[in-house]
């Protein structure tokens, strides 16, 4: 069997898995895409929709250890913890906070840039010529600040962005409302970064890509993967709740739900669910010209097909607990402070699970010599980096040399 006629199982039909499936298919593989609920039914549905190439600075910047308690106890800060979950969270949290220093921040930022830096180009390469192309919109990405002092307080982050090639253009004072009439008086500086984009319906986009995959001869199976069948250390099948699916290679790309399957393969991945929330304001009275990170509220605002989606909040509470009301209330408060004249007809609320490895870097590569390749752990950059990750892992399976150093993402760092 040549690498160009491989039989591959892709586990997880979010943006990463669907991207991998399409790139594998385009390279000549026979691909089965497997998901327990359906394409874009998880985090790929509920994200902020931004192709955020410059979002390559991790949360764990220097000083976080000192600042975190104040953030946690500040009711106006978008960080929530279910205290009953703290004993289970603590081992991961210790490892996570160990990276909150300058050396690790710069190392992680370099690694993330390799995945995010050309996001728009990667999405266009994936979607152009398909029914999904209409969802991808090139644009600037805006950062909305209260004033120049608030922008300068973020100087460390902007230094790293500039080193990665992202230099913002500034709009200040009353020019802010001339440029973007929807902003209230709380926003007096916009830092605008060119070369970005957004997706007008993340769920619709990934579903359209999945349909393109099927229409091109791919197989989709709605099933839950339970384990792997290894013969002499090499994968021969994926075991699901509906039976065995034969394959000679596999991609594990089911987000935070990848961890128990990785455990079975000898990877102890320190990864938690970072629960994220969004509210869609349907039929809004304002129309944003580009997506924004509203820095005072730590939420993104994106004009989508179904309304204005405002997404953000970090909550630690595991996979089982229901959505809490407090994060939604905080989003509403911050949205009102930012867009003071906003009115709408109805709202939709959503909560989902971002896969957060303790070192903030995704896992991309083969687990040992098993033929099973990881493609998960993208934290805040799943949509941004999904097509690039899918293309890289497809290349690894099909014998193509990667065009970047994949060592920072090796899953075997957790073996």
N, C-alpha and C positions, 0 to 999 in steps of 0.2 A: 504493500500500500504506500503510495507517495503521499507527501504532506498535502498535496493539492486535492486529494480525494478522501479527506478525513471525515469521520462521523463524530460530531461534537454535540454535547448537551450543554445548554446554557441555562443556569439556574437563577431565576429572578428576571422579571420583565419590567423593571424600571428603565430609566434612561441608559444606565451603564450596560445592562444585559441586552436590551434591544439593540443598542449600538454595536456591541460585540457580535450579536447574531447576524446583523446586516453585513458587517465587514467580513465576517467569516464566510457568509454566503457569497459575497462578491469575489472572494478568493477561491471559490470552488468547493467549499465544504458542504456536507450534508448536515444541516443544523436542526436540532429540536430545542425549542425554547419552552421552558417549564416555569410556571408560576402558580402558587396556591390559590390566588384570588383573581388574577387577570392583569393585563398590562396597565401600568401607571395607576395601580390601586393603592399605593403607599406614598412615600415621600416624593416620588416623581410627580404626583398629582398636586401636592400642596405647597410646593416651594414658591419663592418670590419671583421666579421666572426670569431672573437676570443672568445674562452671560457675562459674569463678573470677572473678567480677566485680571483686574487689579486687586481682587480679593485673595491675595496670596500671603497675607500676614496672619499668622495664627492668633487665636484668642490669648494664648499664653505668652504675652509680652512681659518684659521686665516690670516688676512692681505689682503684678497681679496678686501674689501671695499676701501682700500687705493690704491691698485694696479690696480683696474678695469679701471679707467679713462685713465691711461697710456696705458693699453692694447688696449683699444678701439681706441685710436688715433694713435697707432703704426701700420703703414701699413704692417709691417712684422709680426704682431701677428694675429693668426687665430680667431679673434673675430670681428664680423660684426653686425651692427645695422642699420636697416632702420629707419631713424630718424622720418619719418612720423608715424611710429608705436609706438613710445615712449610713448605717452599719454595712449594708451591702455595697454602697457607693464608695466608701472610704478607701479601699485598696486602689481602685482606679484613680480616685482623686489625688492621692499621694503621688502616683506616677505622673499624672497629668501636670500637677503644679511644679514638679521638678524641672519641667522644661521652660518655666517662666523666667528665663534669663536671656541676655543679649546673644550669647553664642548659639544657643539652641534656636532662638527665634529666627536668627539670620539663616541658619542651616535649614530649618523647616520652610522658611519663606522661599529659599532657592528651590527646594524640592517641589513646593506647591506651584511655583511659577512654571515649572516644566509641564504641569498638567493643565493649568488654567490660561497660560499666557496667550495662546492663539485660539481661544474658545470660539469666537465668531467664525473664523475660517473652518474650524473643525465641524461646527454645526452645519455650515453651508455645504461642506464636502459630503456630509452625511445625507442632508435633506434635499439638496438641489435636484430637480427633476422628479421628485416624488410628490405625493399628495400632502406631505408634511411641510413642504417648503413654505407655504403661505403663512405658517405660524412664526417664522423666524424674521425678526425685524432688526436690522442694524441701527444703532443709535449711540449717543453718548451715554455715560453713566454719571449721574449727579450725586454729590454729597452735600446735603443741606445742613448748614451750621447757623447757630444763633448770630455769630459775628466773627470778626477776624481773630479775636482772642481764643474763641472756641476752636477755630481751625488750627491755630498755632499750638494749642494744647495737644493736638494730634501729630506734632512734628515728627516724632519717632516713626510712626506708621507711614507718613508721607515720605520720609527719607528712604525707607525700604521700597516703597512703590516707585519712587524716582529712580532708584538703582536698578529696578526691573524694567525701566523704560516708560513709566506712566507719569506724565507731567500734566497737572490740571490747569485748565483755564479758569479764571476767577470772574465771578459776577457779584457785585456788592451793592449794598444800600437799596435804593428804590429801583435800581436796575433789576433786582431779583424779581419783583412783581411785574415788571415789564416783560421779562423773559418768561416767567411762569406765574400767571395771574392767580393761580389757585393757592399760593402760599400766603399765610397770614403774617403778622408782624413779628412772630417769633423767629422767622428765618430771614437773615440779612446777609448771608454769604452762600454762594454756590460754588463748589469746586467741580468742574466738569471735565471728564476724562473721555477722550475720543477712542474709537476703535472697539466699542463694546456692542451690545445688542440685548434683546430680550425676546421672550416667547410669549405670545398673546394668549395661550392656553396650554400650560404645561401638560395637563392630563390629555387634552386633545392631541397635542403634538406627539407624545409618546405612543398613544393609541394609533395614530395615523402611521407612525413608523412601523409599529408592530403589524398593522394591516399590510403595509408595503412588503414586509418580510414574508408574510403568508402568501400574498399574491405572487411573489417571486419564487414560490415553491417551498418555502420553509414550513415547518410543522410546529404548531403551538399545542401544548398539553397543559390543561388546568389540573394541577396535581401538587401534592406536597412531597418534597424530597425528604427522605428519612435517613439515607445512608448511601455509601458508595460500595460497589463491588470491586475489589482489587485482586488482580491475579498477578502473582510474583511482584507485588508492589506497584503495578500499573493499573490504572482504571480500565475496567471492561464494561461497567454498567453503572447507571444511577438507579437507586432503589427508591421507588415512590409508593404512596399509599394506593396507587392503582396498578402497581406492577413494576417490572424491570424495563429500563430503557437502555438499550445497548449503545455503547460509544467507545471511542478510543482516546477521547480528550474531553475535558469538561471545564466550564467557567463557573465559578462560584461568585455570584453578583447579586445577592439578595439582601444587601444593606446590613442592618444590625442583626437580622435573622441569620446571617452567615456564621455567626460565632459558634453556635452549637455544632454545626457541620464541620467547621474548622477544628473544633476541639477533638472530633473523632479522628482527625488526620494528624494529630500531634501538635497543633498550633494552639498555644494559650494566648489568645489575642486579648489584651486589656482594652476592652471596648464597651462603651455605655451608650444608651439611648439619650441623646440630647433632645428632649421633647420641644418641638416648635409649634407655633400657633399662627393661624391667619384668620382674618375677617375679610370677606368680599362685600363691598358696598355697591349694591346693584343700582343701575341708573344714577350714577353720581352727578352732581351739579358741576363738577370740574373735570377737565380732561388734561392730564399731564402730558407734556411733549416728550418726555423721556423717563426712565425709571430712576428712583432716588433711594439712597440710604439717608434716612432722617437721623442724624447722629445723636440728637438730644434724646430721642426715644428708642434708638437702636432698632428701628424697624425699617423695612423697605416698602416702598409704595410703587406699584406698577399698574399701568393702565392695561387691562386685559379685556378679552371679548365679553366676559360676563360681568365686568365692573371694575372698580378700583380695588385691587388686592393689597392689603397691608399685612405684612408678615414679619414675625420676629419672635422675641422672647426666648430665653433659655430656661428650661425647667428640668430638674433631675427628679425622676420618680419611677423609673423603670418602664417596662413594657406593658404591665397589666392594669395600672390605675387608669380610671377614666379621666377625661379632660377636666381641668379645674376652671372655675369661673374667674378667679382673680387675674390670670393672664389676659383673658379676653377683655376684662374691665380696664386693665392698664393700656392695652392697645387702643381701645376706644378713647381713653383720656388723652393719650399722646397724639392720636389722629386729630382730635378736636383742637388741641393746642397748636398743631401744625397747619391744619386746613380749617381755619375758624369759620368759614362760610359754607363748608361742605354740607350738602343735604343729599338724601338718597331715598330709595323706595323700601328696599328690604336688605337684609344682610344674611350671609352664610358664614358659619363658623367651622373651623377644622383644626384638628391637632394631629401631629404625626411625629415620627421618630427619625432623627438624624443619627447616622452611625458615626460615633466619635471615638477613634482610637486614642489612647493616652498620649501618643506622640504627634497627633494631628496630621499624620501622613497616611494616604490610602495604601492598601495592600494590592500590588500589581505584580504578578509573576507566578511561576510554577512552584507548587509545594513539593520540595525535594525533587524526585524524579517520577512522581506519580502520574503525570499527565493532567493533573487538576490544577487549574490556574485561578488565582484570586483576582477579583476586581471589585473591591468593596472598601468601605471605611472613608468615605469622602467628606464626612463632617458637613461643612456649610457649602461645599463646592460640587455637589453631586450633579446638578444640571450643567453647571459650567464645565466641569471636566469629564462628563460622561462619554461624549463621543471620542475624545482623545484616548481615554482609558480603554474603551471598547476597541478602538483601532489598534492600540498597542498590544493588547492581549490577543487579538485575532492574529496579528503579525507573529507573535511568539509561537502560537499554535501551528501556524502555517509555514514556519521556518524563515520568516522575513526578519532581517536585522533591524532592531529599533533605532530610531534616529536621536534618542536621548539616553542618558545613563539611567537605567532602571534600578540600580542598586539601592537608592534611598527608599524605594517602595517594596523591596523584597519581603514577601510574607515569611521567609525563613528567619527573619530577625526575631520572630516569636516562637521558633521551633524549640 
